[in-house]
Amino acid sequence: MKVNCFKCQFFKVTWDPQTPRACSAYGFKTKQIPSVVVKQSSGVDCLKFVPKVESGRM
């Protein structure tokens, strides 16, 4: 399964232009998509993915 960080509750956007994306589950900031960094570093797909809860707002 390919992990989509944009749909994960742990994905954050930072104000730092050098590291604009972050993963609060793993505790790091990066320029790349966090799931790509996890895969490159560990060789395993992200195991901490949790889908965002839809708010149902209009």
N, C-alpha and C positions, 0 to 999 in steps of 0.2 A: 504494500500500500504506500502510495506517495503522500507524504505529509504536507498539508497546506497550512503554513504558519499563519497566514492571514485569517484563517478560520479557527485558530487556537486561542484559548483564553490567556495563555502565558505570553503571547506575542505582544510586544510593545514597540512604539515608535519613539525614538529619542530626539532631543534637540541638537545632538552632536552631529555635525555634518560628516565627520570622519567615521562614525559608527551609528548610522541612523536607525538600526534595527536592534532589538534586544529580545532575549528569552528570560523571563523571570523564573522559570522552572529550573533552568541550568545556571542562571546568574551570570550571563555574559552579554556584551554588546558587540555588534559586528556590522560590517558593510554589506555582507551577503545575507541571504535568507538563512535564519538560524538552523533550520532542519538540514540544509546543505552542509553547514559547518559541522554539525553533529555527525552526519554520515561520513564526511571526509576524515574527521578526527578519530571516530571509533569504528568505522566500517559497518555500523548498525544504524538502521532507521531510528528516528526519534521515538523514544518509548514514553515520553511524558506528554504527548499530544492529548488535549482535552478540548472538545468542541465548545465554541462559544455558545452561550444560552441566548436564543432569540428573544428579544424583548417584546415583540408583537406591536411595537409602536407604528403609527401611521404617519 
